[in-house]
């Protein structure tokens, strides 16, 4: 009697309640990525407070050990040092341009692979490596298609740059441009007036690899990664720009936009490994989008093997110039 009251097994119900198994996304075949660390600064220009959780969700889709570290201003340097000491297979950096440069510089060529995601304002290095300002797309592209890439660059007064450095009065316009980008119009106007007063008022003296000293209005040093003129990492492409007046400067700007600016008669370029720059006062400069002031007599050195990046083959070099 009891057996007659027992319900029969429902095979259909059992089959319908099975949990679907989601296969992990495939990691890149070019390099082993068993241990992945991501540094996240939620206060950086284009990161935001949700990024920490979004990074964890993305990493959960891959078959690797992962750690996500939220950077805190007061302990940032210690957190970066600890992350490097753990020697992960790759260290992603979702933060500002300055933090990304600092981490790459501290890692060096013998450290873990570095992947600087676009989390800043200019994002010069991330765009050169991944060709996008979408950090989620860059993260997935690096995880699924990345390979070890040696990145060269320059170093001046302990500050490294991997895309381009601008030296001389044109660098004074950088703060105005950044204020405009962030909607601070009053501040942009103040910076612009200050730059206009100083523009074309002082020359810099440039010496390339111990050669003849050249007086110039501005010097641009371009890394092999983004230079269209260099096929091999033999040095930084040094472009000395010497417009005689504002009208000629505007012509140079137009040629940079619409043609090969290297053909402009006021531009002289060559590859160099040691560049000495002198001026009567401190030298304004912009290193990978970050403005700074340098001593009146300073030297830039080419670093052929600065760090190793995790990036698709070949790097996107979206900002090639």
N, C-alpha and C positions, 0 to 999 in steps of 0.2 A: 504494500500500500504506500509506504514511504517512497519507494523507488519510483512509483508511478507519478508522484507529485514533484519529483526533481526535474527542473528544466533541462532540456537537451542542450549540449554544447553548441554555441552559436559561432561557427567558423567565420561567417561573414563579418560579424562584429569584431572578432579578434583581428582580422586582416585590415579592417578599416581604421583601427586605432593604432596601428604601427607608426612609430615616429620616423619620419623621413631623415635619412642620414645625408648631411650636406658635406660634400667633398671639399677639402681646403683648396684655395686658389693656388696655382702653381707658381713657385718661386723661380727666379732667374736661374738658368743653367750655367751662367758664366762665372759665378762665384758662390761659395758656400755661405748661406745666411742662416745659421742655426740660432744665433743670439743677436737680437736687434734691440737697440736702445733709442728712444726718442726724447729729446729735450724740448719742452714746450714752454714758451713764455706767453701767457695769455694777455699780457699788457702790450705786446708789440703791435705795430701798425695794423696788420690785416689778419691777426690771429683770432682773438676773442675768447670769452670765457668758456665756450662750448668745445673748443678744440681738444682739450685734454680727453674728454669722453669720446669724441669722434675719432681720435687717433687710436684709442683702445679698441673701439668697435672695428676699425679697419684691420688692425693687426690680428684680431681674433679670427679673421678669415684665412690666415696663413699658418702653415705648420712650422712654427718657430717659437723659441722662447723670447718673450718680449718684456721690456720694462719701459714705462712712460713716466718721465720725471717732470713735474711742474716747477719751473724755475722761479725762485723768489729773489728779489733784488738784493737783499742784504747777504744772502748766502750763495749767490749765483756762481761766483768764482770757485767756491768749494764744491758746489754741485757738479760743475763742469769737470773739475779735477778728479772727483770721485768716479764720474762716468767714464772718463778716459782710462782711469786706473783699472776698471773692470774689463777693459780690452774686449768690447763686443765686436762682432764681425762688421757691423756698421753702426755708426752713430748719426742719427738724423737730428737736424737742428731746425725747429720751427720757431723762429725768433726774428729779431731785427737784423739788418745787414751787418751792423757792427758786431753783434754777438756771433753771427755765423762766421765772420772773418776771424774773430778771436779764437773760436773753437778750432777752425781749420789750421790756424797758425800754431796753436798749442799741440795739436795732434802731430803735425809734421809728416814727413814721408814715411816714417817708420811706425806711425800710429795706426789706429783702426781706420777703415774707410769712413769718409765724412760725406753726408748728403745734406746740403743746406737747402731747406725747403723755402718757398717764397712766403715769408711771414713779415717782411719789412715794408718799407715805402718804395725804395728804388728797385730792390730785388735784382740787381745786376748779375750777381753770380748765379742765383737759382735759374734765372731766365737763360743765361748762357749755357747751363748744363741741361735744363729740362724743356726750355722753350715755352713755358707757361707760367702764369701767375696764380693758377689754381693749385694750392698745396696738396689737396687730396689726389688730384691727377698725377702730380709729380711724385708723391709717395708711392702710389701704385705702380707707376712706370718704373721707378727705381727698383722696387721689390721684384717686379716680374721681368724686367728687361735689362737691368743694370749690370755693368761690368766695372772692373777696377780701371780708373783713368788717372794717369798722372797729370796733375795740374801745376803749371809753372806760374810765376808771378813776380812781384817786386816787393822790396822791403825798404822802408825809410824811417829812421828814428824809431825803430822797433815796431812800426805799424806796417802790416802786410796788405797788399792788394792783389787781386787775381784777375781783374778785368781791365781797368784803366785808372790812371792817375792824371789829374789836371793840375798844373802848377802855374801860378802867375795870376794877374788881375782877373781873367775870365772866371776863375774859381770863386771870386767874390759874389757872383750871381747865384751860386748854388743855394744859399740860405733863402734868397728871395723866391727862387723856383719852388723850393720845398714848402715854404709858407703858403704860396699860391695853391699848391697841390692839396694842402690840408684845409683850405678855405679861410686862412687867416689873412684877409686882404690888407688890413691896416699894417700888420707886421711885414707883409710882402712889400708894401709901398715904402716902408722905412728902410728895409734891406736894399730895395732897388735904388733908392736915392743915394744911399751910402756907396753902393757899388758904382753908380754912375759917376760920382765925384772922384772915385779912385781909378776908374777905367782908363787905360792907356796913359797912365801917369808915371809908370815906372817900368823899366825893362828888367828882365832877369838875364843873367849870364849863364850859358849852358855849355858844359864840356862833356863830350861823349867819348868814353873809353880813352881819355887822356889826349884827345885830339884838340883841334883849334877851338878857342872859346868863341861862341856866337852869342850876340846880344839878341834877345827875342822878347816879344810881348807875352808869349805863353808857350808852354811845353805840354804835350800830351804823350803819355807813355801807355802803350796798348799791349796787352799780353798776347802771346801767340794763340791762345785759345779763341780769341775773338777778332784777331787781326786778319783782314783779307790779304794782307801783303806778305805774311809769313806762313810758310808751309811747315817749317820745323821750329822747335823751341830753341832757337839760337840766341835769343835775346829779346828785349822789349823793343817794340817798334817805337822809336822816338820821333815825334812829329813836332818840329819847331814852327810855330805860327807867328808871323810878324806883319800884321796889317798896319799900314801907315796911319790910317785914320778910321773914324767910325764907319764911313761909307764903305771902305774896303773890308772892314770887319763884317758888315752886313752881307757883302758879296760872298765872303768866305762861308758865312752861315748858310747862304742859299746854295752854294755849291756842295756843301756837306749834305744838304737835304735832297738835291736833285741830280747830282752827278758825283764823279769821283773827286773828292776834295783834295786828294793827293796831287792832282794836276794843277791846283791853284798855284800861281807864281809866288805867293807869299808863304807857301808851306814847303819845308824841307824835311824829308824823312830818311831814317836809316835804322838798322838794328843796333842795339847797344846793350852792354852788360853792366857797365858802371857809368852812372850819370851824375855829374856834380852840378848843382844849381846854386847860384849865389845872387843876392840882391842887397840893397842898402838897408832894408828892414825885413821883418819876418815875412815869410813867403806863404800866401794863401794857397791852399791845395784842397782838392777833393779826391779821396781815395775810395773807389768803388761806390760813389754816391755819398760818402760821408765827409763833410767839410772839416778842415783842421788848419792849424797854423804851424809852420815849420820854422826852424832857425834860419837866419839869413844866409848861412853857408851849410848846405846839407847835401848828402850823397844818397842816391837810390841804387840799390844793387839788384841785379836779376837773379832770381832763384829758380833754376831749371826744374827742380823736383821739390815743390813746396809741400804738397799733400796729395793723398790719393782720394779721389771722389768715386762715389757709386753713381754712375750715370749711363744712359743708353749709349750704344756705339753707333756713330761717333756722337760726342756731345752736341746738343741742339745749336749752341752758339747763336741764339736768336738775336743777340745784340752785336753781331759782327759789324765791324766798322773798317 
